[in-house]
Amino acid sequence: MPLRITVLGAGIFGLAAAWEFGRRGHRVRVLDPAPLLHEKAASTDLSKGLRHAYGEATALYAPLVREARAAWLGLEAQSGRRIFHQVGALHLATRLLAGSFEQRSLDGLRALGHPVEVWDAARCARALPGFDLEGIELGLHDPEAGWLDPPQALLALRAAALAQGCRFEAGAPALESVRGESDLVLLAAGAWLARLLPAAAPKLRLSRQHEALLAPGPSGRTGEGWPFWSLDLATLGFYGFPLHPSGHLKLACHRPGPDGDPDGDRGPVPEQARAVQEFLRRRIPGLNGLPDLGRSCFYTLCPDHAWIIDAVPGEPGLFVAGAGGGHAFKFGPVLGRLTASAALDGRTHPAFAWDRPASGLVV
Ligand SMILES: Cc1cc2nc3c(=O)[nH]c(=O)nc-3n(C[C@H](O)[C@H](O)[C@H](O)COP(=O)(O)OP(=O)(O)OC[C@H]3O[C@@H](n4cnc5c(N)ncnc54)[C@H](O)[C@@H]3O)c2cc1C
């Protein structure tokens, strides 16, 4: 018997869930007050990294990334859109210390049989011309990683959901009225989740993150052919992308920033923007001095940076899929599978449960 399902929010969580609910034969309606690809959604971006390296959380996340990568390739074939750019990932480390993000990722990926190599500084330098590697000892190379094109990914997901009969509408009606006309409601409102569901507020932090965007111009080739890269991801936290076909080069710092309001200021976060400039001066001098065209966006974070994909306790028929932090996009289709599993089969993945034991995992 098909259920009447309403999904509130058409970011990566809502779209992936809608597609999966539709595939399972349910009657799905997706509501969002803003159009797809609006610039306040965390899912709207120039590029999103897809990496398998997850430090001490590699055993949890890497198999899900592998599953997601295969599903993205399937969606590429189905949609005819170029979603994934397999340029590899190079996780640079000043030193491969025991217990570091890079060492734990290496151990975790080898245990899973995932192809990964340790490159010395000379090999890293060949992969990143224009990047000053002074003091960097090595890099963990993940050849199956790369970057996703969010507009292409989101448009392909929406088309796939439409093909399953899902309906899309503009609006943000009161939760109670939506619940009255649905068998199941999924809250997938990203940084706005706690406004819809105040009970989620104590679990979440909204962290404002600056993403720097540089346009090297027609003669600038810095970043061309680079892999997706990071430097001491769990401590220093910088990461970046190859030169985008649009002519832009994006980089950012993964460390959480100041608290903020998703409807507030989206300009650069001054201290983060300054840190980017210092980083460019030291590491990518060819980009130093270019104006930063970037903006800020929000990580919706649980303390362990794991998501919430579960039923809301004491609220029959009400589910949450969100708290994607700074890393959920790459999992796209897997988020849909996990959501349908929790909402339709009563099988919540324990790592993403509403109430879970504190784990210190941070990615
Ligand atoms: C700066 C930055 C960099 C990131 N980099 C990466 C990366 O490299 N790789 C990676 O895998 N992940 C990355 N992420 C994480 C990823 O982008 C997010 O976790 C993910 O996009 C969150 O998706 P969402 O669907 O929860 O939220 P959103 O995409 O924000 O979507 C939520 C939607 O809900 C709608 N909404 C709001 N209120 C209501 C309402 N009342 N009713 C209905 N709808 C409503 C909004 O309009 C919005 O469209 C990054 C995130 C940020 C912020």
The ligand as a Gaussian input file, in Angstrom:
#p B3LYP/6-31G(d) Opt

LIG

0 1
 C       31.209000      25.193000       2.941000
 C       30.798000      23.760000       2.794000
 C       31.622000      22.867000       2.121000
 C       31.251000      21.520000       2.014000
 N       32.059000      20.671000       1.313000
 C       31.690000      19.378000       1.160000
 C       32.478000      18.503000       0.386000
 O       33.529000      18.898000      -0.158000
 N       32.082000      17.211000       0.253000
 C       30.941000      16.747000       0.836000
 O       30.637000      15.568000       0.680000
 N       30.148000      17.560000       1.571000
 C       30.505000      18.860000       1.738000
 N       29.728000      19.717000       2.482000
 C       28.565000      19.179000       3.204000
 C       27.298000      19.165000       2.394000
 O       27.294000      20.194000       1.436000
 C       26.098000      19.316000       3.338000
 O       26.197000      18.424000       4.426000
 C       24.804000      19.017000       2.589000
 O       24.757000      19.703000       1.363000
 C       23.596000      19.392000       3.447000
 O       22.446000      19.072000       2.692000
 P       20.984000      19.328000       3.245000
 O       20.058000      18.696000       2.302000
 O       20.934000      18.902000       4.691000
 O       20.830000      20.916000       3.321000
 P       20.597000      22.018000       2.166000
 O       21.320000      21.683000       0.942000
 O       20.879000      23.337000       2.813000
 O       19.059000      21.902000       1.836000
 C       18.063000      22.224000       2.777000
 C       16.854000      22.748000       2.023000
 O       15.778000      22.912000       2.966000
 C       15.015000      24.030000       2.546000
 N       14.163000      24.522000       3.635000
 C       14.448000      25.422000       4.599000
 N       13.375000      25.612000       5.384000
 C       12.391000      24.810000       4.930000
 C       11.045000      24.557000       5.327000
 N       10.486000      25.165000       6.388000
 N       10.316000      23.677000       4.608000
 C       10.855000      23.042000       3.529000
 N       12.139000      23.233000       3.113000
 C       12.892000      24.101000       3.815000
 C       16.076000      25.015000       2.090000
 O       15.508000      26.010000       1.236000
 C       17.074000      24.097000       1.389000
 O       16.807000      24.024000      -0.006000
 C       30.061000      21.067000       2.600000
 C       29.218000      21.971000       3.276000
 C       29.577000      23.303000       3.355000
 C       28.651000      24.258000       4.069000

